[in-house]
Amino acid sequence: MLGCVTLPFRLLGFLLFAGLVYLGWTERERIAPYWHRLTDRPAAAATGDAGRPGVDALRRANDRIDSLNGWRADSVRLTAAEMASLVGAGLDARLRGELDSLSVTLGTGRIAVAGRIRTDGLPRELLGPLTGALAEREAVQAAGVLVVAAPGRAEWRIDAFRVRDFDFPREMVPKIVGVVGGAGRDSVLTVVIPPGIGRIRVQPDGVTLYPSGSPP
């Protein structure tokens, strides 16, 4: 008799659980950043506008930056494609040569850079069971904050890294980034930027650049 009484509640519980699983799966891209934040594991992704480098986009970005210097503008705003062009042009030439199909996605205070990279340079001891499953080139994605460190130099401080669908634990990110990027300091990649940029503010719908000497 007790089983008959509790059966509707068990069915309701099952339906609620199934609904949550379905919702989590269908909305996984939107939920993932919040989940990573709750578990103190940053997501190797961003949820804003995305763009790819291009000759015209790089020219537009440089034209806007020139106005910081020549026209003394208070700030200029870049699109995702213009930011991707700036990052692509400013990355170390060796790393840029290894990275195909580069794209940049904007987030709140951070950027995510995705592309396809040769896997023979990735440290096998850190890849574990992924080692035998990797193709010659695999999709990778990294995310972190981008800050101006000195005139003409920005630092991309990476705190999340993904190969295919595998997110590396946070403590492994410095080693992976150091090997992939040949970074002098773990988890930090240098991005050469035009002079005159004093501060970078990244938002999901665009990037605002401020001139040198502007207040924080």
N, C-alpha and C positions, 0 to 999 in steps of 0.2 A: 504494500500500500504506500509506504514511504517513497519507494522508487517511482511510483506513478505521480506522486505529488511533486517530487523534485525534478522530474523529467522536463517539464516546460522551462524551468530555470536553467537546466543544463543546456537545453537546446538554444535558449536565448544567449547564454554565455558563449556557446560555440559560434553562433551567428555574429556576435559582437567581435569575437576574436578574428573570425574570418574577414569581417569588414575592415578591421584595423590592418590586417596583413595586406588586404587588397589596396587599401588607401596608401599604406606605406610603400607598396611597390609602384603604384601608378604615379605617386608624387615623390618618388625617391630623390629626384634631382633637386627639388625644392627643399626637402626635409634634410638632406645630407649635411649641409653646412651647419644647421642647428644641432644635429646629432653629434657632429664632430666637436662643436663648441661645448656641449654638455659633457662629453667624455674627455675633454681636454686634448682632443686629437684633431688639429686643424685639417680641413678638407683641401685636397689638391685641386680646388675648383673655385670658380666665382660665378655669380648669378646674374651679372649685368650684361651690357653690350659686348659683342665680340667683333674682332676685326683682324684682317690679314695685312701684312706689309705690302706696299706698292710704291712705285716710283712717284706717282702723282700725290699719294698720301704723304710721303716723306717730304716732298717739295712744299706741300701746304703746311705741314708741321713746322718746317724750318722758316717759312714765311711768317707764321704766327710768332715764333720765338724771336725772330728779328725785331718784331714790334716791341718786345720787352726791352730791347736795347736801344734801337733807333728811335722809336716813338714813345718810349717811357710809359708803356701801358701798365696799368695796375696788375693785370693778369691776362692770360689768354687761355682758351679752352680747346682741348684736342678731342677728336672722336676716337673710338676704339681702334679704327684702322690707322689713324695718324699716330697713336701711341704705339701700336704694333710695329709700325715702320721705324719709329724712333728707337724702340727696344731692339729690333732686328739689326739696325745699323750700328747700335752701340755695344752689342755683345762681342765677346772675344771671337776673333775671326776663326779660330780652330773649332770652337763650339758651334758657331753659326754654320760652318761648313758641314758639320755632322748632322745638323738638324734640318729636316725637310718639313714642308707644309706647316710652317710656324703660324700660330695664331695667338692672339692675346684677348683674354676676357677680363672685363673690369669688375671689381667688387667694391666693397666699402673699405677703403684704406689699403687695398691690396690688389695685386694682379695675379692672374693665372696664365701661364704660358704653356701651350701644348704644341706637339709636333711629333715627328717620327725620327727616331735616332738609331744608329747602329748599336747593336747589343754586345758586340764582341769586347767592348771596353768596360762593360759593367762588371763589378766585382762579383765573381761567382760564389764566393763564400757568404755573401750577403743575400744572394737571390734564393738560396735554399731550393725548395721544390720547383721554383719557376725556371731554374736553369735549363732543364731539358725541354721546356715547353716554349721557349722564346724563338721567334723567327729572326732572320738576319736583321730586320728592322722592326721596331715595335713602337706603338703609340706611348708617349710619355707625357706627363703633365706635372708641373710644379707650381706652387703658389707661395706668395709671401709679400711683405711690404716693400715698397720702393721709396728710398729716401735719398736726398741730395747729401753727399758726404763731403764734397769739396767742389770748387769751381771746375766745371766740365766733367764731373764724375758723380754718378749715382751708385748706390748699393742696393742690390736686390737681395733681401734677407729671407731666404727660403725656409719655410717651416713645414712644408708638406710636399711629398713626392709620390707619384704614382707611375707604375709601369703596367700598361694594359688596364685591367680592372683591379690591380692589387695596390692598395695603399700601404706604403712602408710605415712601420712604427716610428713615432717621432724621434726616438733616440737613434735611429738608423739613418735619418735624413742627412746629417752632416757628412757622414762617410760617403754616401751615394753622391751627394752634390759635389763633394770634393773631387771624386774620381771623374764624374761626368764633365764637370766644368773646369777641372784643373785649378780649382780655386785655391788661392793662397791661404784663405781662412775658410774653415768649414762653414757651409750653408750660406756663404755670401758670394755673390757674383757681381763683378764690376760691370756697369753699363756706362759707356762713354756718352755724354750728353753735350749739346751745344753750351758754350759759356753764357752766363747771364741768368741761368735758372737758379733760383735760390730755394725754392720749395715746391714740392709736388703733392697735390691733393687728388687722390683717386676716389671716384664715386662710380656707381653702377652705370650711369648714363654719360660719363665723360671724365676727362682729366683736366684739372686746372693747374696751370703753371704760374708761379709767382716769381718776380724778379729778385735778384740778389739784394739783400738788405731789407726785404719786406718783413714785417713782424710775423711771428709764428701763429 
